[in-house]
Amino acid sequence: MDMRQVNSLSYEEFVETFGNVVERCPVVAAAVWSGRPFANSHDLEASIGEFIDSLPVAGQEGIVRCHPDLAGRDLKRGALTAESRGEQTQAGLTLLDAGDAARMNRLNAQYKERFGFPFVICARMNNKEEILLRLAERLGNEPAQERQCAIEEVKKICQLRLQDIIQCPATHTKL
Amino acid sequence: MDMRQVNSLSYEEFVETFGNVVERCPVVAAAVWSGRPFANSHDLEASIGEFIDSLPVAGQEGIVRCHPDLAGRDLKRGALTAESRGEQTQAGLTLLDAGDAARMNRLNAQYKERFGFPFVICARMNNKEEILLRLAERLGNEPAQERQCAIEEVKKICQLRLQDIIQCPATHTKL
């Protein structure tokens, strides 16, 4: 899809297309549609980032809470969104050995107990070893710092999901 | 469910339970969980209302855009949420005659063209005649006034959905 097409979408089509660029938060796409037209995918990405930043703290925590655990219950019961399943698979989280799986479960539980939201990381930018390492590290963060860290990961995930949907003219058009 | 149970829910259980009290916006329940414990259902309802009011204008428009048309495409293709299907059925919107159905379609389209979001009304507080009347009336509103009107209807829908989930002690307990 190119930007001309993106900017011609009705709000219903826009939410169908971009409703999961922020995991399980179609209201984010529904909100930023108000700011169309977008010059390019970076402009749309920036609008989403600014919208998230404009939310009250509880709203940002809410966004993080809409994300599934990594290698967690939703993966096991096949309840992940298509995007999340692809990302967790690519990071190797569907093939954890028993030791890593137990460690991930234990750290995820500690993290949720400490912060009241799940550990979110852009799985496509990290492999399973890096994910486990960062999870253990981030458990030591202060809550406000960690909320900000989680939101920055939400934005990275969003960036890659947008790139999956929107064609970059430079890579598809002969200049 | 009573308030003791509500206040003991993890954020995951809370979102599973209250994730659709604002239509297709589980992030709202995920956000207000930060404000627990809630004294009673009115307190939870007020927290949701305050959260919605705290959103930027685009966020409020986004919430309205997550609602389906009344007697629209999602009803016809069986894609409504369970709550919305029940409410539209109760209001008689599944049994419109051809003339009313055509009028509803035409007015819904005019409304979306004018405001950039769908017509939202608490269907359980109105029958199909009242809904058609209000739709025609509200088409004449100014955009900012109409956005506020839509948000107030979102809150009424939320109030009734909360009442479906949370027991009111006065009606269940001998005083």
HADDOCK unambig.tbl for C-alpha pairs under 7 A between the chains (distance, minus, plus):
assign (segid A and resid 25 and name CA) (segid B and resid 25 and name CA) 6.87 0.50 0.50
assign (segid A and resid 25 and name CA) (segid B and resid 27 and name CA) 6.30 0.50 0.50
assign (segid A and resid 27 and name CA) (segid B and resid 25 and name CA) 6.31 0.50 0.50
assign (segid A and resid 27 and name CA) (segid B and resid 62 and name CA) 5.13 0.50 0.50
assign (segid A and resid 27 and name CA) (segid B and resid 63 and name CA) 5.83 0.50 0.50
assign (segid A and resid 27 and name CA) (segid B and resid 66 and name CA) 6.42 0.50 0.50
assign (segid A and resid 28 and name CA) (segid B and resid 62 and name CA) 6.79 0.50 0.50
assign (segid A and resid 30 and name CA) (segid B and resid 62 and name CA) 4.30 0.50 0.50
assign (segid A and resid 30 and name CA) (segid B and resid 65 and name CA) 6.02 0.50 0.50
assign (segid A and resid 30 and name CA) (segid B and resid 66 and name CA) 6.94 0.50 0.50
assign (segid A and resid 31 and name CA) (segid B and resid 58 and name CA) 4.77 0.50 0.50
assign (segid A and resid 31 and name CA) (segid B and resid 59 and name CA) 4.85 0.50 0.50
assign (segid A and resid 31 and name CA) (segid B and resid 61 and name CA) 6.01 0.50 0.50
assign (segid A and resid 31 and name CA) (segid B and resid 62 and name CA) 3.83 0.50 0.50
assign (segid A and resid 32 and name CA) (segid B and resid 58 and name CA) 6.50 0.50 0.50
assign (segid A and resid 34 and name CA) (segid B and resid 58 and name CA) 6.05 0.50 0.50
assign (segid A and resid 55 and name CA) (segid B and resid 55 and name CA) 6.40 0.50 0.50
assign (segid A and resid 58 and name CA) (segid B and resid 31 and name CA) 4.77 0.50 0.50
assign (segid A and resid 58 and name CA) (segid B and resid 32 and name CA) 6.50 0.50 0.50
assign (segid A and resid 58 and name CA) (segid B and resid 34 and name CA) 6.04 0.50 0.50
assign (segid A and resid 59 and name CA) (segid B and resid 31 and name CA) 4.85 0.50 0.50
assign (segid A and resid 61 and name CA) (segid B and resid 31 and name CA) 6.02 0.50 0.50
assign (segid A and resid 62 and name CA) (segid B and resid 27 and name CA) 5.13 0.50 0.50
assign (segid A and resid 62 and name CA) (segid B and resid 28 and name CA) 6.79 0.50 0.50
assign (segid A and resid 62 and name CA) (segid B and resid 30 and name CA) 4.30 0.50 0.50
assign (segid A and resid 62 and name CA) (segid B and resid 31 and name CA) 3.84 0.50 0.50
assign (segid A and resid 63 and name CA) (segid B and resid 27 and name CA) 5.83 0.50 0.50
assign (segid A and resid 65 and name CA) (segid B and resid 30 and name CA) 6.04 0.50 0.50
assign (segid A and resid 66 and name CA) (segid B and resid 27 and name CA) 6.42 0.50 0.50
assign (segid A and resid 66 and name CA) (segid B and resid 30 and name CA) 6.94 0.50 0.50
